[in-house]
Amino acid sequence: MTFARLRFRPVISPSAHAPPDAALKGFFAESRSKARSKFGCQQCKSKRVKCDESRPTCQRCARQGLICSSTPPLIKWQVETPWFSLECDTIVNRRLLQYWLESVSQMLVIEPEDNPYSFPALEYILQSPALVHTIQSLSASHEQYFPAHAPIVALEERGKALASLRKEVDQNQQPPQAFLLTVMLMTLVQAADCNMKDYGKEHLIAARILINGMLQNTSSLMDGEPLARLCLGMYLYGDMCTAFLLDSDKEPPINSLNMSIAIHRMGNWHHPMYGPCTELLFILGNVGRYCRGVLVDSQQRDFTQEAILEQQLLCWKVYPPNINLGHLYEAFRKYGLIFLYRASGRNDQFTNPDLMLRSRDSLIKCYAEETVRRLMQIPASSNYLNFQSLPLLAAGSELTGSRNPLRDQVRERLRAVYSLNRLPVNLHTLQLLEELWNSQDKGNPSFWLQRMLQKNWRLLLG
């Protein structure tokens, strides 16, 4: 699978300073005369007011604390990309497929101009009806903001995807990484449902089985096999976001040695979904798995394991390509420490020098505020927002009533994240935070993961 770098740029709008092409002058003149916002959000349109079309949240919705539901502007390619023809035209909904290529696939990457889930994925779409149906199911739900009752076409496409995948697996037509790409996207389809008790657990377990098969040949993670590295990274990100929710006794065991070798082989390869932080994702997945076990059974505490996880988080370093990605990485690293300290409790084997200066609870509060402030430094128009839900929940839940301005920033950011990727999980996260803050203000603080498990919520927080 070749990752062609297709660079995207926004279509020039009437408000831009650059002069439009001659062919567009008439269109822009007409737009100015009508004084209407073509890509305005639904809220502004319903009020019949002009929308400034800021993405992901317009200024009016931001001021009023509203969810901004906008139609993203079209994009055009700086390189000429010929349209494609498929032999299996009967299964292709070209509108939904184009919507995936131009819109939905962008929520899976940190840089829209480097997106292997968009046009480069066409190579595997040609080979896998299951992948086509999965993409079309996700697109059909995404364009309607994942309503409580999924659109009929989305349900039909999901059913066809499952049937096609079963057939492809039985016939063993694809390498494990090709199946894994489809299964991980199916997880996202399921995670978007409003049923908070089922976030796609079956698909994640299937992904674990496929990963074990793929790890039997770790040499595939060298430069010649970018699809293998792409899929392994997708799995590690999904594992980080769900390891604290899966029941460990129901998970297929992973080959830890092969996984460690695979991560070492990946090194600091820049993954399109999250950049060069593969090792950090692996550490955070292990932190989540361990903390879930401790919450279920406090007898499972392993002080040595806790100290090892802490040391791994303290020592992890990478040199991100830009300052905003650095803010995101530091937020994830502090999220791991907050999670570990809050779930495990006191441990004299912890070696964090900050614990020498203040109590555990005080340090957690300090890390939480620092995490929120770092995330707020990332522009609200950045694709990095798609990956902020988990640290926003963990850090935001620690904010006391005296930090109401920071709470308001968390509220605004989660609304912006939802407006960007349309995934309902971000609204559920905000609902959970409001409940936690209300209990905390009444003198009854509780840990966010405990509250989630009590509510029997299983959310894919990423």
RAZIDA-V768808 format. One record per backbone hydrogen bond with DSSP energy under -0.5 kcal/mol. CO is the residue of the C=O (numbers start at 1). NH is the residue of the N-H. E is the energy in kcal/mol with one decimal. If there is no record, write none. Layout:
co,nh,e
CO,NH,E
CO,NH,E
//
This chain:
co,nh,e
2,4,-1.3
4,6,-1.3
5,7,-0.7
7,78,-1.9
9,76,-1.6
13,16,-1.7
21,24,-1.6
21,25,-0.7
22,25,-1.0
22,26,-0.5
24,28,-2.6
25,29,-2.6
26,30,-2.2
27,31,-2.2
28,32,-2.6
29,33,-2.1
30,34,-1.8
31,35,-1.5
31,36,-0.9
36,38,-0.8
37,40,-1.2
41,45,-2.0
42,46,-2.3
43,47,-1.3
44,48,-0.6
44,49,-2.3
45,48,-0.8
58,62,-2.2
59,63,-2.4
60,64,-1.8
61,65,-0.7
61,66,-2.8
62,65,-0.7
67,69,-0.7
68,70,-0.8
69,42,-3.0
70,72,-0.6
74,11,-1.3
76,9,-1.2
79,81,-0.6
80,82,-0.6
86,89,-0.5
87,89,-0.8
88,91,-1.8
89,92,-0.8
91,93,-0.6
92,94,-0.9
93,97,-2.5
94,98,-2.4
95,99,-2.3
96,100,-1.9
97,101,-2.2
98,102,-2.3
99,103,-2.3
99,104,-1.5
100,105,-2.2
103,106,-1.4
104,107,-1.8
105,108,-1.4
106,109,-1.0
111,114,-2.2
114,116,-0.5
115,118,-1.3
115,120,-0.6
118,121,-1.4
119,122,-1.9
120,123,-1.2
121,124,-1.1
121,125,-1.8
122,126,-2.0
124,128,-1.6
127,129,-0.5
128,132,-1.7
129,133,-2.6
130,134,-2.1
131,135,-2.3
132,136,-2.3
133,137,-2.2
134,138,-2.2
135,139,-2.4
136,140,-2.2
137,141,-1.6
138,142,-2.6
139,143,-2.3
141,144,-0.9
141,146,-2.9
142,145,-1.9
148,150,-0.7
151,155,-2.1
152,156,-2.7
153,157,-2.4
154,158,-2.0
155,159,-2.3
156,160,-2.3
157,161,-2.3
158,162,-2.3
159,163,-2.2
160,164,-2.6
161,165,-2.6
162,166,-2.2
163,167,-1.8
164,168,-2.6
165,169,-2.7
166,170,-2.4
167,171,-2.0
168,172,-0.6
168,173,-1.8
169,172,-0.7
175,178,-1.0
175,179,-1.5
176,180,-2.5
177,181,-2.0
178,182,-1.4
179,183,-2.6
180,184,-2.7
181,185,-1.6
182,186,-2.0
183,187,-1.9
184,188,-1.3
185,189,-1.9
186,190,-2.6
187,191,-2.7
188,192,-1.1
190,193,-1.6
194,196,-1.0
195,198,-1.3
196,458,-4.6
200,204,-1.9
201,205,-2.4
202,206,-2.2
203,207,-2.2
204,208,-2.0
205,209,-1.8
206,210,-2.2
207,211,-2.5
208,212,-2.1
209,213,-1.6
210,214,-2.4
211,215,-2.7
213,216,-0.8
214,217,-1.5
215,218,-0.5
217,220,-1.8
218,221,-1.7
219,222,-1.5
222,225,-2.2
225,229,-1.4
226,230,-2.6
227,231,-2.6
228,232,-2.3
229,233,-2.3
230,234,-2.0
231,235,-2.4
232,236,-2.5
233,237,-2.3
234,238,-2.4
235,239,-2.9
236,240,-2.2
237,241,-1.7
238,242,-0.6
239,242,-0.9
239,243,-2.3
241,461,-1.0
242,245,-2.5
242,246,-1.7
246,248,-0.6
247,250,-2.0
247,251,-0.6
248,251,-0.9
254,256,-1.3
255,259,-2.4
256,260,-2.5
257,261,-2.2
258,262,-2.5
259,263,-2.5
260,264,-2.2
261,265,-2.3
262,266,-2.0
263,267,-1.9
266,269,-2.0
269,271,-1.1
271,275,-3.1
272,110,-2.1
272,111,-0.6
275,271,-1.7
277,281,-1.8
278,282,-1.8
279,283,-2.2
280,284,-2.7
281,285,-2.4
282,286,-1.8
283,287,-2.3
284,288,-2.6
285,289,-2.2
286,290,-2.4
287,291,-2.7
288,292,-2.1
289,293,-1.8
290,294,-2.0
291,295,-2.2
292,296,-2.0
293,297,-2.2
297,300,-2.3
298,301,-1.3
302,306,-2.4
303,307,-2.0
304,308,-2.2
305,309,-2.5
306,310,-2.4
307,311,-2.4
308,312,-2.4
309,313,-1.9
310,314,-2.5
311,315,-2.2
312,316,-1.2
318,320,-0.8
322,326,-1.5
323,327,-2.0
324,328,-2.0
325,329,-2.5
326,330,-2.4
327,331,-2.1
328,332,-2.1
329,333,-2.5
330,334,-2.5
331,335,-2.1
332,336,-2.0
333,337,-1.6
334,338,-2.9
335,339,-2.7
336,340,-2.4
337,341,-2.8
338,342,-2.5
339,343,-2.3
340,344,-2.2
341,345,-1.5
347,350,-1.8
352,355,-1.7
353,356,-1.4
354,357,-1.0
354,358,-1.1
359,363,-2.4
360,364,-2.4
361,365,-2.2
362,366,-2.1
363,367,-2.9
364,368,-2.5
365,369,-2.3
366,370,-2.2
367,371,-2.5
368,372,-2.3
369,373,-2.3
370,374,-2.1
371,375,-2.3
372,376,-2.1
373,377,-0.8
374,377,-0.9
375,378,-1.1
379,382,-1.9
382,385,-1.5
383,386,-1.7
384,387,-1.7
385,388,-1.7
388,392,-2.3
389,393,-2.1
390,394,-2.4
391,395,-2.5
392,396,-2.0
393,397,-2.2
395,398,-1.3
396,399,-1.5
400,403,-2.1
401,404,-0.9
403,406,-0.5
403,407,-2.1
404,408,-2.7
405,409,-1.7
406,410,-2.1
407,411,-2.5
408,412,-2.6
409,413,-2.3
410,414,-2.5
411,415,-2.0
412,416,-2.0
413,417,-2.5
414,418,-2.3
415,419,-2.4
416,420,-1.6
417,421,-2.6
418,422,-2.8
423,426,-1.7
424,427,-1.0
424,428,-2.0
425,429,-2.4
426,430,-1.8
427,431,-2.3
428,432,-2.6
429,433,-2.3
430,434,-2.4
431,435,-1.9
432,436,-2.3
433,437,-3.0
434,438,-2.2
435,439,-2.3
436,440,-2.5
437,441,-2.5
438,442,-1.0
439,444,-3.0
440,443,-1.7
447,451,-2.3
448,452,-2.1
449,453,-2.5
450,454,-2.3
451,455,-1.9
452,457,-2.7
453,456,-0.8
459,461,-1.2
460,462,-1.8
//
